[in-house]
Amino acid sequence: MEGLQRMLHAIEFVEKNLDNDLFIEDIARSACMSKFHFQRMFHMLTSYTVSEYIRNRRITVAAQELVYSNSKVIDVAMKYGYESPEAFTKAFRKIHGINPTVAKKNSQSLKAYPKLSFQIQLKGDVEMDYKIVEKKTFTVVGKSIRTTTLEGENNKRIAAFWNESNENGFTEELAENCGSLGLIGICMDFDKQQENLTYLICAEKQMENVPSDWEEKEIPAASWAVFPVHGAMPDAMPKVWERIFSEWFPATGYEHAGGPEMEVYLSDADPSSEDYYSEIWIPIKR
């Protein structure tokens, strides 16, 4: 699994440069990946954004240095990239629950975020079906939310958004005007640090008069890797997402093209049924 081996190279690069300026472009380059693909793969594999991981590792290493050396708080703060002792103290207290000066006297209550390690193994026990679809630019209509990806908050917000949309009748109204893809959930407009995204519940535009409280978004032409998802929602979908990033991408040589990602709900069956069918669409490139 060459892709996971390259992720290990990136982790080593981060570790060697915790006390230097770290830029995601450089980290991704050390893994021979585009910035966008590296960030998405890292987040899917670890549940951390790259920035979160760097912050957690720096504050862990900084705590060890404070406790086991004679370094001053201000010197450690500057070494690990904090603009002031106050900023360092705030970050330190958020992770460890105590101030740095207290930590120098009592290290028993400190937390540690260990260096990541990916277990590289060839499973090969269950095949992954997929197809490549070329689709031209198309327009979708629907409603969206903006959410952070920090600490898995996006998963909670998106689930709540679907529940709200089902209860207030929005998805039912949307379903009456669906195109061939049915109802769609789209992740798009990821920010540069991969800590915010827009999630859109939508369908392909089929109507002339779109309700005033709906949005229109253009989805660019792309080559899409399409993965079938069999099983009850919401549990079936995350399992396939995990396999895509931990098995399919590393094994195939494809890379995320950086565009929107889609969850496509084609079936009219009960989503809680074990026979429910849906799809994941990811824009790809060689």
Contacts in CASP RR format, 6 or more apart in sequence:
PFRMAT RR
TARGET T0000
AUTHOR 0000-0000-0000
METHOD contacts of the structure
MODEL  1
MEGLQRMLHAIEFVEKNLDNDLFIEDIARSACMSKFHFQRMFHMLTSYTV
SEYIRNRRITVAAQELVYSNSKVIDVAMKYGYESPEAFTKAFRKIHGINP
TVAKKNSQSLKAYPKLSFQIQLKGDVEMDYKIVEKKTFTVVGKSIRTTTL
EGENNKRIAAFWNESNENGFTEELAENCGSLGLIGICMDFDKQQENLTYL
ICAEKQMENVPSDWEEKEIPAASWAVFPVHGAMPDAMPKVWERIFSEWFP
ATGYEHAGGPEMEVYLSDADPSSEDYYSEIWIPIKR
1 120 0 8 1.000
1 121 0 8 1.000
1 122 0 8 1.000
1 247 0 8 1.000
1 250 0 8 1.000
1 251 0 8 1.000
2 250 0 8 1.000
2 253 0 8 1.000
3 31 0 8 1.000
3 249 0 8 1.000
3 250 0 8 1.000
3 253 0 8 1.000
4 118 0 8 1.000
4 120 0 8 1.000
4 246 0 8 1.000
4 250 0 8 1.000
5 120 0 8 1.000
6 31 0 8 1.000
6 32 0 8 1.000
6 33 0 8 1.000
7 31 0 8 1.000
7 41 0 8 1.000
7 42 0 8 1.000
7 45 0 8 1.000
7 118 0 8 1.000
8 117 0 8 1.000
8 118 0 8 1.000
8 120 0 8 1.000
9 30 0 8 1.000
9 31 0 8 1.000
10 27 0 8 1.000
10 28 0 8 1.000
10 30 0 8 1.000
10 31 0 8 1.000
10 38 0 8 1.000
10 42 0 8 1.000
11 115 0 8 1.000
11 116 0 8 1.000
11 117 0 8 1.000
11 118 0 8 1.000
13 26 0 8 1.000
13 27 0 8 1.000
13 30 0 8 1.000
13 31 0 8 1.000
14 22 0 8 1.000
14 27 0 8 1.000
14 53 0 8 1.000
14 54 0 8 1.000
14 57 0 8 1.000
15 57 0 8 1.000
15 115 0 8 1.000
18 54 0 8 1.000
18 57 0 8 1.000
18 58 0 8 1.000
18 61 0 8 1.000
18 80 0 8 1.000
19 61 0 8 1.000
19 79 0 8 1.000
19 80 0 8 1.000
19 81 0 8 1.000
21 81 0 8 1.000
22 54 0 8 1.000
24 35 0 8 1.000
24 38 0 8 1.000
24 39 0 8 1.000
24 50 0 8 1.000
24 51 0 8 1.000
24 192 0 8 1.000
24 193 0 8 1.000
25 35 0 8 1.000
27 38 0 8 1.000
27 50 0 8 1.000
28 34 0 8 1.000
28 35 0 8 1.000
28 37 0 8 1.000
28 38 0 8 1.000
28 39 0 8 1.000
31 38 0 8 1.000
33 41 0 8 1.000
33 255 0 8 1.000
34 255 0 8 1.000
34 256 0 8 1.000
34 258 0 8 1.000
36 190 0 8 1.000
36 256 0 8 1.000
36 258 0 8 1.000
36 259 0 8 1.000
37 249 0 8 1.000
37 255 0 8 1.000
37 256 0 8 1.000
37 258 0 8 1.000
38 50 0 8 1.000
39 49 0 8 1.000
39 50 0 8 1.000
39 190 0 8 1.000
39 193 0 8 1.000
39 194 0 8 1.000
40 190 0 8 1.000
40 194 0 8 1.000
40 245 0 8 1.000
40 256 0 8 1.000
40 258 0 8 1.000
41 245 0 8 1.000
41 249 0 8 1.000
41 256 0 8 1.000
42 48 0 8 1.000
42 49 0 8 1.000
42 50 0 8 1.000
42 53 0 8 1.000
43 49 0 8 1.000
43 50 0 8 1.000
43 149 0 8 1.000
43 194 0 8 1.000
44 241 0 8 1.000
44 242 0 8 1.000
44 244 0 8 1.000
44 245 0 8 1.000
44 246 0 8 1.000
45 118 0 8 1.000
45 245 0 8 1.000
45 246 0 8 1.000
46 53 0 8 1.000
46 116 0 8 1.000
47 152 0 8 1.000
48 56 0 8 1.000
49 149 0 8 1.000
49 150 0 8 1.000
49 193 0 8 1.000
49 194 0 8 1.000
49 195 0 8 1.000
50 193 0 8 1.000
50 194 0 8 1.000
51 193 0 8 1.000
51 194 0 8 1.000
51 195 0 8 1.000
52 150 0 8 1.000
52 151 0 8 1.000
52 195 0 8 1.000
53 113 0 8 1.000
53 116 0 8 1.000
55 91 0 8 1.000
56 95 0 8 1.000
56 113 0 8 1.000
57 113 0 8 1.000
57 115 0 8 1.000
58 80 0 8 1.000
58 81 0 8 1.000
59 80 0 8 1.000
59 91 0 8 1.000
59 92 0 8 1.000
59 95 0 8 1.000
59 96 0 8 1.000
59 113 0 8 1.000
60 95 0 8 1.000
60 111 0 8 1.000
60 112 0 8 1.000
60 113 0 8 1.000
60 114 0 8 1.000
61 80 0 8 1.000
62 76 0 8 1.000
62 77 0 8 1.000
62 79 0 8 1.000
62 80 0 8 1.000
62 88 0 8 1.000
62 92 0 8 1.000
62 100 0 8 1.000
63 92 0 8 1.000
63 96 0 8 1.000
63 100 0 8 1.000
63 103 0 8 1.000
63 107 0 8 1.000
63 110 0 8 1.000
63 112 0 8 1.000
65 71 0 8 1.000
65 76 0 8 1.000
65 79 0 8 1.000
66 73 0 8 1.000
66 76 0 8 1.000
66 100 0 8 1.000
66 103 0 8 1.000
66 104 0 8 1.000
67 103 0 8 1.000
67 104 0 8 1.000
67 107 0 8 1.000
67 110 0 8 1.000
71 79 0 8 1.000
73 85 0 8 1.000
73 88 0 8 1.000
73 89 0 8 1.000
73 100 0 8 1.000
73 101 0 8 1.000
73 104 0 8 1.000
74 85 0 8 1.000
76 88 0 8 1.000
76 100 0 8 1.000
77 84 0 8 1.000
77 85 0 8 1.000
77 87 0 8 1.000
77 88 0 8 1.000
77 89 0 8 1.000
77 100 0 8 1.000
80 88 0 8 1.000
82 88 0 8 1.000
82 91 0 8 1.000
88 100 0 8 1.000
89 99 0 8 1.000
89 100 0 8 1.000
92 98 0 8 1.000
92 99 0 8 1.000
92 100 0 8 1.000
92 103 0 8 1.000
93 99 0 8 1.000
95 111 0 8 1.000
95 113 0 8 1.000
96 103 0 8 1.000
96 109 0 8 1.000
96 110 0 8 1.000
96 111 0 8 1.000
97 109 0 8 1.000
98 106 0 8 1.000
98 109 0 8 1.000
98 110 0 8 1.000
103 110 0 8 1.000
123 247 0 8 1.000
128 227 0 8 1.000
128 243 0 8 1.000
128 244 0 8 1.000
128 247 0 8 1.000
128 248 0 8 1.000
129 227 0 8 1.000
129 228 0 8 1.000
130 225 0 8 1.000
130 226 0 8 1.000
130 227 0 8 1.000
130 228 0 8 1.000
130 248 0 8 1.000
131 225 0 8 1.000
131 226 0 8 1.000
132 223 0 8 1.000
132 224 0 8 1.000
132 225 0 8 1.000
132 226 0 8 1.000
132 284 0 8 1.000
133 223 0 8 1.000
133 224 0 8 1.000
133 226 0 8 1.000
133 281 0 8 1.000
134 221 0 8 1.000
134 223 0 8 1.000
134 224 0 8 1.000
135 221 0 8 1.000
135 222 0 8 1.000
135 224 0 8 1.000
136 221 0 8 1.000
137 218 0 8 1.000
137 219 0 8 1.000
137 220 0 8 1.000
137 221 0 8 1.000
138 204 0 8 1.000
138 205 0 8 1.000
138 218 0 8 1.000
138 219 0 8 1.000
139 204 0 8 1.000
139 205 0 8 1.000
139 216 0 8 1.000
139 217 0 8 1.000
139 218 0 8 1.000
139 219 0 8 1.000
140 184 0 8 1.000
140 186 0 8 1.000
140 200 0 8 1.000
140 202 0 8 1.000
140 203 0 8 1.000
140 204 0 8 1.000
140 205 0 8 1.000
140 216 0 8 1.000
140 217 0 8 1.000
140 219 0 8 1.000
141 174 0 8 1.000
141 177 0 8 1.000
141 202 0 8 1.000
141 203 0 8 1.000
141 205 0 8 1.000
141 207 0 8 1.000
141 210 0 8 1.000
141 214 0 8 1.000
141 215 0 8 1.000
141 216 0 8 1.000
141 217 0 8 1.000
142 174 0 8 1.000
142 200 0 8 1.000
142 201 0 8 1.000
142 202 0 8 1.000
142 203 0 8 1.000
142 214 0 8 1.000
142 215 0 8 1.000
142 216 0 8 1.000
143 165 0 8 1.000
143 170 0 8 1.000
143 200 0 8 1.000
143 201 0 8 1.000
143 202 0 8 1.000
143 213 0 8 1.000
143 214 0 8 1.000
143 215 0 8 1.000
144 198 0 8 1.000
144 199 0 8 1.000
144 200 0 8 1.000
144 201 0 8 1.000
144 202 0 8 1.000
144 215 0 8 1.000
144 217 0 8 1.000
145 157 0 8 1.000
145 158 0 8 1.000
145 161 0 8 1.000
145 198 0 8 1.000
145 199 0 8 1.000
146 196 0 8 1.000
146 197 0 8 1.000
146 198 0 8 1.000
147 153 0 8 1.000
147 154 0 8 1.000
147 157 0 8 1.000
147 158 0 8 1.000
147 196 0 8 1.000
147 197 0 8 1.000
147 198 0 8 1.000
147 199 0 8 1.000
148 154 0 8 1.000
148 195 0 8 1.000
148 196 0 8 1.000
149 194 0 8 1.000
149 195 0 8 1.000
149 196 0 8 1.000
149 197 0 8 1.000
150 195 0 8 1.000
154 197 0 8 1.000
154 199 0 8 1.000
157 199 0 8 1.000
158 199 0 8 1.000
159 234 0 8 1.000
161 199 0 8 1.000
161 201 0 8 1.000
162 171 0 8 1.000
162 201 0 8 1.000
165 171 0 8 1.000
165 201 0 8 1.000
166 172 0 8 1.000
170 201 0 8 1.000
171 183 0 8 1.000
171 201 0 8 1.000
174 183 0 8 1.000
174 201 0 8 1.000
174 202 0 8 1.000
174 203 0 8 1.000
175 182 0 8 1.000
175 183 0 8 1.000
175 203 0 8 1.000
177 203 0 8 1.000
177 206 0 8 1.000
177 207 0 8 1.000
178 203 0 8 1.000
178 204 0 8 1.000
178 206 0 8 1.000
179 203 0 8 1.000
179 204 0 8 1.000
179 206 0 8 1.000
180 204 0 8 1.000
181 203 0 8 1.000
181 204 0 8 1.000
181 262 0 8 1.000
181 264 0 8 1.000
181 266 0 8 1.000
182 203 0 8 1.000
182 204 0 8 1.000
182 264 0 8 1.000
182 265 0 8 1.000
182 266 0 8 1.000
183 201 0 8 1.000
183 202 0 8 1.000
183 203 0 8 1.000
183 264 0 8 1.000
183 265 0 8 1.000
184 200 0 8 1.000
184 201 0 8 1.000
184 202 0 8 1.000
184 203 0 8 1.000
184 204 0 8 1.000
184 262 0 8 1.000
184 263 0 8 1.000
184 264 0 8 1.000
184 265 0 8 1.000
185 199 0 8 1.000
185 200 0 8 1.000
185 201 0 8 1.000
185 202 0 8 1.000
185 262 0 8 1.000
185 263 0 8 1.000
185 264 0 8 1.000
185 265 0 8 1.000
186 199 0 8 1.000
186 200 0 8 1.000
186 202 0 8 1.000
186 217 0 8 1.000
186 219 0 8 1.000
186 260 0 8 1.000
186 261 0 8 1.000
186 262 0 8 1.000
186 263 0 8 1.000
187 197 0 8 1.000
187 198 0 8 1.000
187 199 0 8 1.000
187 260 0 8 1.000
187 261 0 8 1.000
187 262 0 8 1.000
188 197 0 8 1.000
188 198 0 8 1.000
188 199 0 8 1.000
188 200 0 8 1.000
188 217 0 8 1.000
188 259 0 8 1.000
188 260 0 8 1.000
188 261 0 8 1.000
189 197 0 8 1.000
189 198 0 8 1.000
190 196 0 8 1.000
190 197 0 8 1.000
190 258 0 8 1.000
191 197 0 8 1.000
200 215 0 8 1.000
200 217 0 8 1.000
202 215 0 8 1.000
202 217 0 8 1.000
205 216 0 8 1.000
210 216 0 8 1.000
219 260 0 8 1.000
219 262 0 8 1.000
220 259 0 8 1.000
222 257 0 8 1.000
222 259 0 8 1.000
222 283 0 8 1.000
222 284 0 8 1.000
223 257 0 8 1.000
223 283 0 8 1.000
223 284 0 8 1.000
223 285 0 8 1.000
224 262 0 8 1.000
224 281 0 8 1.000
224 282 0 8 1.000
224 283 0 8 1.000
224 284 0 8 1.000
225 244 0 8 1.000
225 248 0 8 1.000
225 254 0 8 1.000
225 281 0 8 1.000
225 282 0 8 1.000
225 284 0 8 1.000
226 279 0 8 1.000
226 280 0 8 1.000
226 281 0 8 1.000
227 240 0 8 1.000
227 244 0 8 1.000
227 248 0 8 1.000
227 279 0 8 1.000
227 280 0 8 1.000
227 281 0 8 1.000
227 282 0 8 1.000
228 277 0 8 1.000
228 278 0 8 1.000
228 279 0 8 1.000
229 236 0 8 1.000
229 237 0 8 1.000
229 240 0 8 1.000
229 277 0 8 1.000
229 278 0 8 1.000
229 279 0 8 1.000
229 280 0 8 1.000
230 236 0 8 1.000
230 275 0 8 1.000
230 276 0 8 1.000
230 277 0 8 1.000
231 273 0 8 1.000
231 274 0 8 1.000
231 275 0 8 1.000
231 276 0 8 1.000
231 277 0 8 1.000
232 271 0 8 1.000
232 272 0 8 1.000
232 273 0 8 1.000
232 274 0 8 1.000
232 276 0 8 1.000
233 271 0 8 1.000
233 272 0 8 1.000
233 276 0 8 1.000
233 278 0 8 1.000
236 276 0 8 1.000
236 278 0 8 1.000
237 263 0 8 1.000
237 278 0 8 1.000
237 280 0 8 1.000
240 280 0 8 1.000
241 280 0 8 1.000
244 280 0 8 1.000
244 282 0 8 1.000
248 254 0 8 1.000
249 255 0 8 1.000
249 256 0 8 1.000
253 286 0 8 1.000
254 284 0 8 1.000
254 285 0 8 1.000
254 286 0 8 1.000
255 284 0 8 1.000
255 285 0 8 1.000
255 286 0 8 1.000
256 282 0 8 1.000
256 283 0 8 1.000
256 284 0 8 1.000
256 285 0 8 1.000
257 283 0 8 1.000
257 284 0 8 1.000
257 285 0 8 1.000
258 283 0 8 1.000
259 283 0 8 1.000
260 283 0 8 1.000
261 280 0 8 1.000
261 281 0 8 1.000
261 282 0 8 1.000
261 283 0 8 1.000
262 280 0 8 1.000
262 281 0 8 1.000
262 282 0 8 1.000
263 278 0 8 1.000
263 279 0 8 1.000
263 280 0 8 1.000
263 281 0 8 1.000
264 278 0 8 1.000
264 279 0 8 1.000
264 280 0 8 1.000
264 281 0 8 1.000
265 271 0 8 1.000
265 278 0 8 1.000
266 277 0 8 1.000
266 278 0 8 1.000
266 279 0 8 1.000
267 276 0 8 1.000
267 277 0 8 1.000
267 278 0 8 1.000
269 275 0 8 1.000
269 276 0 8 1.000
269 277 0 8 1.000
270 276 0 8 1.000
END
